[in-house]
Amino acid sequence: MRQNRRPLLVAVVISATVCWVVLATYINPGPALGSGPTAAPTAAPGPGPGPAPAAAGEAPSLPDPVAWRGFSKKEISQLSKLGRMLFLQDTANLTPRNKTFTVLMWKHGLYMENRHIFHFGKERHDPYEDCSVRNCRIEYDDKFLSKADAVIFHLHQTKSINELPRRLPEHRNQRWIFLTDESPHHTFMFDRSTNKLKNYVGVFNWSMSYRMDSDVPVPYGRAIPLTKEEAAAALATIPVSKNYALGKNGTVAVMGSNCGGWNHRWDYVRELQKHMRVDVYGGCGNNSRACPGGFRKDCPKIKNYKFYLAFENSNCRDYVTEKVWWNAYRNGAVPVIMGDTQENIRHILPRKSYLHVDDFASPADLARFLMHLDNSDRDYNTYFQWKYKYKIVNEHGYFQSPVYHYCRVCEALNYNDESTKIYEHPEEFLNVERDCKYTK
């Protein structure tokens, strides 16, 4: 292996709303990566071999829209029609209904505009831009309660069930929808000791969350197989010999100012720092002036790094946030993930496009492998061959990126099953004990 003479640089940028903690003792044994600070494994650990680029002029072999995610029949059956459209590209039998739907945002509509209308910027956006339907109107005034086809309740801002209106017989045909973009650890922001999902028995008809099996899925981002035309364009515009390491003077970056987390992510970072240099941007590090923080401005310094420590604040099912989709993929870095399990991440992200801490026995082993990839442009570039077969779309609204919450609820009203559904026990859908790991 060639020696890298420049200083090794690993950056951790901490997200504005999330804090990082690291696992000091990581008990799941991973692959042995050899001994010594630059020892490298004979084969890269992780999700297996990724797609190889097609030869010049050769059309790439594209992944099957269903098979690549590795869903079981049961998992597919749990997807709504909208979920099948978003994650399996299944558009069969999706016919818009011939009516205009009224959607009431209960109490917090104006608060939500900052993200869903302004995208954390100054310009207003059409919420149905690039949407497959537009036959909905969003209302904020409570007077529309009796007329609404759907009512959305933002759980993170809800203090108790007493803030919800009384459901009258005239509301029986409405869809009452609970919305959460947070993991089950943080569903409610207020009065968490008494404000529990189990208090909302039989209140809601639909779920609206980042979870793929939600009635109205609103993920932070998605990986989508390219069409034949898109794949041909990628092959024509991305040289097979492209070196993705060029221009990247650092190794890892992460943003944030919330210095906690149910998964002890910051303990892991501190242990990693014992084996390699780690630069921390944001309020949890010494470089807080280097990036603006918040969701209004991106941090351009991340583009200088090869990897991004995408450590979520919770290790929960399907909880993959802008740390992966924007901070890593959008900025050209390979995400190093702590969060959802490796098994489930394979349903969400292209193979060989990321690293996962679960694949390493310890932070020391991860550090050795990162140093190996930092020293080997050839091996580093294998983590970008997915670009010939997939595209990444950001759908969270941060940093002026698109956001589709209002579009998705309109699509769900048009496409989803019209039969009556009630969440008798909503705490069984967002269940910490079942869906999350490494809780305090």
GULUMTI-974568 format. One record per atom (N, C-alpha, C, O): residue in one letter; x, z, y. Coordinates in steps of 0.05 Angstrom, whole numbers, plus 5000, padded with zeros to 4 digits. Layout:
BEGIN
aXZY...
This chain:
BEGIN
m501750004976m500050005000m501850005025m503750155026r501049845044r502649835068r502150095084r500050215082q504150175099q503850415115q502750345143q503550145155n500950505152n499750465178n501350635198n501150885197r502750515216r504450655235r503050775259r504050965271r500650675265r499250785288r497851045280r497351085256p497251225299p495951475293p493151425280p491651255290l492651565259l490051545246l487951685263l488351915272l485751555268l483751665286l481051665273l480051455264v479751895272v477051915261v475352045283v476052255293a473251915290a471552035310a468952115299a467851975281v467852325310v465152405303v463552415328v464352565347v461452265330v459852275354v457252405348v455852315329i456452605362i454152765355i451752675370i451852645395s449452625356s447052525369s445852715388s446152965386a444452615409a443452775431a441452985422a441253195434t439952925401t437953115393t438653255367t437153425357v440853185355v441453295329v444153415329v445953315342c444553625315c447053755313c448253715285c446753655266w450853755283w452053695258w453353935246w454654095259v452853965220v454154175206v455254055180v454153865170v457454165170v458654045147v458654225123v458954475126l458454115099l458554275075l461454365070l463154205064a461954625072a464654725067a465154725037a467454665028t463154785021t463554774992t461654564981t459254604981y462754344972y461154134961y461354134931y463554104920i459154174917i459254244889i458754004871i459354024847n457753784881n457353554864n459953404859n460953294878p460953404835p463553274831p463452974836p461552844827g465352874849g465452584855g467852464841g469252604826p468452214845p470652084832p473352194842p473652244866a475152224825a477852304833a479152064847a479251844837l480252114871l481351894887l484351894888l485551764905g485652034870g488552034869g489652264885g488152424896s492252284886s493552504899s495152404923s495952164924g495652584942g497152504966g495352394987g493152294982p496252405012p494552335035p493852035036p491951965050t495351865023t494751585024t494051474996t493951224993a493651654977a492951554950a490251424951a488451524965a489951204937a487351054937a486351014908a487951004890p483751004905p482650964878p483050674870p483450494887t483050624844t483350354835t480850194840t480949944842a478550324843a476050184849a474550354869a474550604867a473250224888a471850374909a469450514897a467950394881p469050774904p466650914894p464250824909p464450674929g461850914901g459450864916g457450694902g457350704877p455950534916p453650404905p454150154889p452349994885g456650104881g457149874865g457949634881g457949644906p458649424868p459649184882p457549054899p455249044892g458448974922g456548844941g456648544937g458148444921p455048394952p454948114949p457447974959p458448044980a458447794944a460747644953a459947414970a457747294965p461447334990p460647115007p460746854992p462346814973a458946674999a458946414986a461246254996a462246305018a462146074980a464345894988a463345725011a460945685015a465245615026a464645455049a462745225041a463345075023g460445215055g458545005050g456645065028g454744905023e457045275013e455345344990e453145534999e453645735013a450645474992a448445644999a448545914984a449045914960p448246134998p448446394986p446146444967p443946344971s446646604946s444546684928s443146924940s444447134944l440646904946l439247114962l437947324943l437047254921p437847574952p436647784936p433547754934p432347654953d432447834912d429547834909d428448044927d429448274927p426347994944p425348184963p424348444950p424348654963v423548434925v422648674911v424848804894v425249044896a426248644879a428148744859a430448894872a431449084861w431448804895w433848924907w433549214913w435449364913r431049304920r430649584926r430649764902r431050004904g430049654878g430149804854g427750004852g428050204839f425549934864f423150104862f422050094833f422149894820s421050324824s419550324799s416650224805s415850204828k415150164784k412450084787k410750294801k409050234818k411350554795k409950764808k410550774838k408750814854e413050734845e413750744873e412450514888e411650554911i412350284876i411050054889i408050114893i406850044913s406850234873s403950294874s403350494896s401050504905q405250654905q404850854925q405050734954q404550874973l405850484956l406150364982l403450264991l401850154976s402850305017s400450175028s400849875031s403049785026k398749735038k399149445042k401149385064k402649205062l401049555085l402949525107l405749585096l407649455104g406049795080g408649855068g409749635051g412149575052r408049505036r408949275020r409849045037r411748905031m408449005060m409248795079m411948855091m413648685093l412449105099l414849185113l417349195094l419449115102f416949295070f419249355053f419549165030f421749145018l417449015023l417648825001l417048535010l417148344994q416548505036q415948245048q413548115034q413447865031d411648275025d409248185011d407048145032d405848335042t406547895039t404447835059t401947715047t400247605061a401747735020a399347615007a396847775014a396848025016n394747635020n392147745025n392047925050n390648125050l393647865069l393648015094l392247845115l393447675128t389747905119t388047755138t387147945160t385748145154p387747895185p386848065207p383748085208p382447885202r382748315215r379848355216r378848255243r380248255263n376348165243n375148045267n373848255284n371448265286k375548425296k374548625315k376848735331k379148685325t376148875353t378149005369t378049305363t375949435365f380349415355f380449695348f381249865372f382949785389t380150095375t380950295395t382450515382t381550645363v384850565392v386650775382v387050985403v388050925425l386351225398l386651445417l389151605410l389451715388m390951635430m393251805427m392452085437m392152115461w392052275419w390952525427w392952695443w395052775433k392352735468k393752915487k396552825496k397352885519h398052685479h400852645486h401652355490h403952275487g399652195498g400151905502g402151855524g403951685521l401851985547l403651935569l406452025562l408451895570y406652255548y409252355540y410652145522y413052105524m409152015505m410351825486m411051555498m412551405486e410051505523e410651245535e413651205540e414650985538n415151415545n417951395551n419351245528n421251085533r418551305504r419751175481r418250915473r419550705469h415650935471h414150715458h413350495477h412550275468i413450545503i412850335523i415350255539i415850015544f416950455547f419250395563f421950385547f423950305558h421850455522h424250445505h426650595518h428850505516f426050815530f428050975544f429550815565f431950855570g428050635578g429150485600g427250485624g425550655626k427550295641k425850275665k423750055663k421850055680e423949885644e422149655642e419849715622e420449815600r417449645629r415149675610r415249455590r416049225596h414549515566h414449315544h411749295532h410249495531d411049065523d408549015509d408849135481d410549055466p407149335474p407449465448p406849275425p407449345402y405649045430y404948855409y406748615409y406148415396e408948635424e410948415423e412148395395e412948595383d412148155385d413148105357d411448245336d412448295314c409048305342c407248425323c405448215310c404848005323s404648255285s403048045271s400148055281s398647865275v399348265295v396648275306v396748395334v398748515342r394648355349r394448475376r391648555383r390948595407n389948595363n387148655368n386648955369n384749055357c388349095384c388049385388c388549455417c389949315431r387349665425r387849775452r388450075449r387050215434i390450165463i391250445462i390050595486i390150505508e388750815480e387550985501e388751265500e389451365479y388751395523y389751665526y387651865533y387952105529d385351775543d383251955553d381552055530d380651905513d381052325530d379552445509d376652335507d375352365486k375752215528k372952115528k372551895507k370251835500f374751785497f374551575477f374451685448f374451535429l374351945446l374452065419l372151975402l372551905378s369751965412s367451875396s367451585390s366051495372k368951425406k368951135403k371351025388k371350795379a373351195384a375851095372a375551025343a374151155328d377050825335d377250755306d379450925293d379250975269a381351005309a383551175298a384451365320a384451305344v385151615312v386151815330v388851905319v389051995296i390951895336i393651965327i394352245339i394152285363f395352415322f396152685330f399152715326f400152695303h400552765347h403452795346h404153075338h404053265354l404853115312l405253385302l407553535316l407353785319h409553395323h411853535335h411153675361h412353875369q409053565375q408153685400q405753865397q404853985417t404653875373t402254035368t402954325363t404554385345k401754515378k402354795375k400754935354k401755135342s398354845349s396754965327s394354775321s393854595337i393054835300i390654675293i388454705314i386754525316n388554915329n386554955350n386654755372n384854725388e388954605374e389154395395e387754145387e387353965403l386954125361l385553885352l382553905358l381554125359p381253675363p378353685368p376853755343p377853735321r374453845347r372753905324r371753635313r370853465328r371953605287r371153345275r368153355269r367153505253l366753185283l363853175281l362952945262l364552775255p360452955253p359452735235p359952455246p360352265231e359852425273e360252165284e363052065282e363651825287h364952245273h367752165270h368352095241h370652035235r366452095223r366952075195r368251805187r369651795167n367851595202n369051335196n371651285210n372851075207q372551485225q375051455239q377451505220q377151635200r379751405228r382251475215r383651685233r384651615254w383851925223w385352135237w388152125225w388452165201i390152075242i392852015232i394852235243i394852285267f396352345225f398552525234f401152365236f401852225218l402452405259l404952265265l407252455266l407052665279t409352395251t411852545253t414252365249t414252205230d416152385266d418752235263d420952425254d423252345251e420252675249e422252875241e422052935211e420052885198s424253055201s424253135173s422353365169s421553485189p421653435144p419753655139p420753925150p419154105155h423353945155h424454195167h423554225196h423454445207h422953995209h422454005238h419853865245h419553745267t417853875227t415253745233t414053845259t413053695275f414154115262f413054235286f415254345303f417254455293m415054305330m417054415348m416254695358m417954855366f413654755357f412755015368f411655195345f410355095326d412055455348d410855655330d411155585301d409255585286r413655525293r414055435265r413355645244r412755575222s413555895252s413056105233s410156115224s409456195202t408356035242t405456045236t404155765235t402155725222n405355575249n404255305250n405255135227n407455025228k403755125205k404554995181k402654775173k400254775181l403654575159l401854355150l399654445133l397454335133k400054665118k397954765100k395554865115k393454905104n395854905142n393654985158n391754755164n389454795173y392654505159y391054265167y389754145142y389753895139v388554305125v387254215101v384954035107v383154115122g384953795095g382653615098g382253505125g380053395130v384253515143v383853425170v384453125173v383052975187f386653035160f387752765165f386952575143f386652645120n386752315152n386252095133n388751945126n389051845104w390451915146w392851745142w395351905152w395252075169s397551825140s400251925148s401651705163s401251465158m403251775183m404751595199m407551715203m407851895219s409551615189s412151735190s414251525181s413651295174y416851625180y419051455171y418951405141y420351225131r417351555127r417251535098r416051265090r414151165102m417251135070m416450875062m413650875050m412150675051d412851105038d410151125026d408051225045d405951315036s408651235070s406551305090s404451095091s404850865084d402051175099d399950975104d400750795126d400150555125v402050905146v403050745169v406150805171v406950985185p407750645157p410650695158p411750615185p411250405195v413350805197v414750745222v417650835219v418551025231p419250685203p422050765198p423650715223p422950555241y425950845225y427750815247y429050535246y429950425267g429150415223g430350155219g429750055191g428750205174r430449805187r430049685160r432249485154r433349355172a432849465128a434549245118a432749045105a431049115089i433048785113i431248575104i432848345093i434748255106p432148245069p433648015059p433247775077p431047725088l435347625081l435247385098l433547165084l433447145060t432247005101t430946765091t433146555085t435446595092k432446345072k434346135066k435546025091k437945975093e433845995112e434845885137e436746085150e438846005161e436046335150e437746535162e440446565147e442546595160a440346545121a442746565105a444546325110a447046365112a443446095113a445045855119a446345885147a448645805150a444845995166a445946035192a448146245192a450246215205a447846455176a449946655173a452446535162a454646595171l452146375141l454446245129l455846055148l458246025147a454245935165a455445745184a456845885208a458645765220t455946125214t457046255238t458946485233t460446565250i458846595209i460646815202i462846715183i462246655160p465246685193p467446585175p467846765151p467847005153v468146645128v468646795103v471146975106v471347185094s473046875122s475547025125s475447215149s477647325156k473147275160k473047445184k474147725177k473547845157n475847825195n477048085192n475548285210n475948285234y473848455198y472248635213y473848875224y472749035239a476348905215a478049125224a479249065251a480149245265l479448815259l480748735284l479348865308l476848865310g480948975326g479849085351g478849375348g477949485367k478949475324k478049755320k480449935318k481949935298n480950085338n483250255340n482750535328n484650695324g480350605323g479650865312g478550835284g478050615275t478151065271t477151045243t474251115241t472750975228v473251335253v470451425250v469351525276v470851645292a466751475281a465551575306a462751685300a461451595281v461851875316v459151995313v458352105340v460052205355m455752095347m454752205372m452852435368m451352435348g452752625387g450752835386g451453085401g453753125408s449453245406s449953505420s448553735407s448853965416n447053685386n445753905371n447653985348n448053835329c448654225350c450854305333c449954475309c451454645300g447654425299g446654565275g445754365255g446154115258g444454455234g443454285213g443054435188g444654615181w440954365173w440254505148w442354445126w442454595107n443854235129n445654155108n448554235113n450354155099h449054405134h451754505140h453754275145h456054285137r452754075159r454453835164r456953895180r459053775176w456754085199w459054145215w461254285200w463654255206d460554445180d462554555162d464054335148d466554355145y462654125140y463953905127y465853765146y468153695138v465053725171v466753595191v469253765195v471453655196r468954025198r471354195203r473254185179r475654195182e472154165155e473854145132e475253875131e477553855124l473853665139l475053395141l477353395161l479253255157q477053545182q479053555203q481753675193q483853635205k481653815171k484053925159k485753715146k488153755141h484553485141h485953275126h486353025142h487952845134m485052995165m485452765182m484352825210m482653005213r485252685229r484352735256r481452635259r480752415251v479752805271v476952745276v476352785305v476653015315d475552585319d474752605347d471752645349d470252495336v470852845363v468052905365v467052845393v468052975412y465252665396y464052605422y461452755425y460052825406g460752825450g458252965456g458653255459g460953355460g456553405461g456653695467g457953855445g458854085451c458153755421c459453905399c462453845397c463753955379g463553685415g466353625414g467753665441g466653785459n470153565442n471753585467n471653345484n473053325504n469953145476n469852895491n467152845502n466152615502s465853055512s463053025521s462752835545s460552735549r464852795560r464652615583r465052315575r464652135591a465852275550a466552005542a464051835537a464151585540c461751965531c459251815525c457051945541c457052195545p455051795550p452951905567p451152095553p450052275566g450752065527g448852235512g446052155517g445451985534g444252275503g441352205505g440851945492g442551825479f438351845497f437551595484f437351365505f436351145498r438251405529r437951205550r440351005550r440050775557k442651115543k445050945544k446550965518k446951175506d447450735509d449050715485d451850825491d452650845514c453350875470c456150965474c457950735465c458450695441p459050575484p460650345476p463250415461p464350245447k464150665463k466650735450k466350715419k468350685406i463950735409i463550725380i464450455369i465350445346k464250245385k465049985375k468049975368k468949785355n469650175377n472450175371n473150305344n475550325337y471150395330y471650535305y470750385280y468850225281k472050435258k471450305233k469150435219k467550295205f468850695222f466750845207f465251025227f466251105248y462751085219y461151275235y460051485216y458851425195l460451735223l459451955207l456451995212l455752145231a454851865196a451951875200a450952115184a449652085164f451452355195f450552605182f447952695195f447952775218e445752675180e443152755190e443053055192e444653195181n440953155206n440653445208n439253565184n439153805181s438253385167s436853475142s437353265121s437353025126n437653365096n438053185073n435353145060n434753275040c433652975072c430952945063c430352655056c431552465066r428452615038r427652355028r426952165050r425252225067d428151935049d427651705068d428351765097d427951595114y429552005102y430152075130y432851945137y434952065135v432751705147v435051545155v434551455184v432851295189t436051575203t435451545231t437251335245t438751185232e437151345271e438751155287e441751195283e443251015290k442551425272k445351465266k446451245248k448651155251v444751165228v445550945210v444950675222v446750505224w442450635231w441650365239w442950275265w443750035267w443250445284w444350365310w447250445313w448950275317n447750715311n450450805316n452550685298n454850635306a451750635273a453650515254a453250205253a454850065264y451150115240y450849825235y450849665262y452249465264r449249755281r449049595306r451649575321r452249385334n453349785317n455949785331n458249695313n460549725320g457549575291g459649455274g461349645257g463449575248a460249895253a461750085237a460450125210a458050065206v461950215191v460950275164v459850565165v461450745172p457350615159p456350885159p457351055136p457450955113v458151295142v458751495122v456451695122v456151835142i454851695101i452251825102i452252105090i453352145068m451152295104m450252545093m447252565101m446552565125g445552595081g442652595087g441152555061g441352715043d439652345060d438152275036d440052245013d442352185016t438952274988t440652254965t441751974961t440551774970q443951954947q445051694941q443151524925q442851284930e441651644906e439751504890e437551374907e436851144903n436551514927n434451414943n435451224965n434051034973i437851274975i439051094996i439150814985i439050625001r439550784959r439750514948r437150354951r437150104950h434950494955h432350354960h432250254989h430550094996i433950365006i433750315035i435850135047i435249975064l438350165037l440650025049l441949825029l441849875005p443049615039p444449425021p446749555007p448249725019r447149484982r449449594967r452049514981r452249304993k454049684978k456749644989k456649585019k458249425029s454849725033s454849705062s455349975075s455350005099y455750185058y455950455068y457550625048y458150535026l458350865057l459451065040l457651305041l456251345060h457651465019h455951705018h457651935009h459251914991v457252165023v458952395017v458552494988v460352614976d456252434976d455752514949d457552374929d457852464906d458852154937d460652014920d463452134919d465252034906f463852354934f466552474936f466452764929f464552904937a468352864914a468453134905a468753334928a467953564925s469953244950s470653434972s471153274997s471553024995p471153405020p472053265045p474853155042p475452945054a476553285028a479353185024a479352915010a480852735017d477652884989d477452634975d476352414993d477252184992l474352485009l473252285028l475452205048l475751965054a477052395058a479152335077a481152145065a482051955078r481852185039r483852005026r482751725024r484251535028f480151705018f479051435015f478751295042f479251055044l478051445063l477851325089l480651225098l480851015111m482651385092m485451305100m486251055084m487650885095h485451035059h486050795044h484750555056h486050345060l482150575063l480750345075l481950285103l482050045111d482850485117d484050445143d486650285140d487350135158n487950315118n490550175113n490149905100n492049755098s487749845090s487349605075s485049445087s482749495082d485749245104d483649085116d482048935094d479648895097r483448855073r482048705051r479748875040r477548785037d480349125033d478349305021d476249375041d473849405035y477049425066y475149485087y473149265091y470749315094n474049015090n472248785094n470148755072n468148615077t470548865049t468548845028t465948985035t463948935023y466049165055y463749305063y462049155084y460249265096f462748905088f461248735107f460148485094f458948315108q460648445068q459648195056q456648185053q455547975048w455348415056w452448415056w451148255078w448848175076k452748195099k451648055122k450847765115k449347635130y451747665093y450947395084y448247395070y447047185065k447147635065k444647645050k442447825063k440147795057y443247995081y441348185093y441648185124y443748105134k439548285137k439748345165k438748625170k437148725155i439748745191i438949015198i437249005223i438048875243v434949125223v433249135247v432849425256v432249595239n433249475281n432749745293n429949755304n429049575318e428549975298e425749995306e425050275316e422850375311h426850395331h426450675339h426050705369h425050915378g426650505385g426250515414g428450645430g428350645455y430450755417y432750875432y434550655442y434850445430f435850705465f437750525477f436550255482f437950045481q433950245489q432450005496q432049825471q431549585474s432349925447s431749775423s428749745419s427249895432p427849565403p424949535398p423849785384p425349935371v421249825387v419850045373v417049935367v415849805384y415949995343y413549865334y411350055326y409549975310h411350305335h409250495326h406450395332h404750405315y405950305357y403250205364y402549955349y400249915341c404549785345c404049545329c403349615300c401449505289r404849805288r404349875260r401549995255r400249935235v400650165274v398050285269v395850065272v393850075258c396349875289c394449645292c394449475266c392349395257e396849425256e397049275231e395749425208e394349305192a396049685207a394849845186a391849825187a390449805167l390749845212l387849825215l386749545206l384549525197n388449345209n387649075200n388049035170n386348895158y390149135159y390949055132y390449265110y389849195087n390649525117n390449725096n387649745084n385749655095d387649875061d385149915046d383150075064d383950275077e380649985065e378650115082e377350355069e375750495082s377850405044s376550625030s377350895042s379550915054t375651085039t376051355051t378351495037t378551495012k380051615053k382351765042k382652025059k382352015083i383152245046i383452505060i385852645048i386152665024y387552755066y389752915057y388753205055y388853355074e387853275031e386953545026e389153755029e388753975037h391553665021h393953845022h396253685035h398053595020p396253655061p398453495074p401253605069p403153455070e401453865063e404053985058e405253875032e407653905027e403653755015e404753624991e405953354996e407553254981f405253235019f406452985026f409153025039f411152895033l409353215058l411853285071l412753555060l412053765071n414153555037n414753795023n417753855023n419253705011v418554065036v421354135038v422654185011v424754075005e421354344995e422454414969e422854174951e424854164936r421053984952r421253754934r423053534946r424453404931d422853484972d424053254984d426653294999d427853105008c427453545002c429953605017c431953765000c431153914982k434453735007k436653874993k438254055013k438154005037y439654245002y441454415017y440154555040y441054545062t437854685034t436454835054t437755105058t439155205040k437355235081k438455495086k437155705069k437855945071
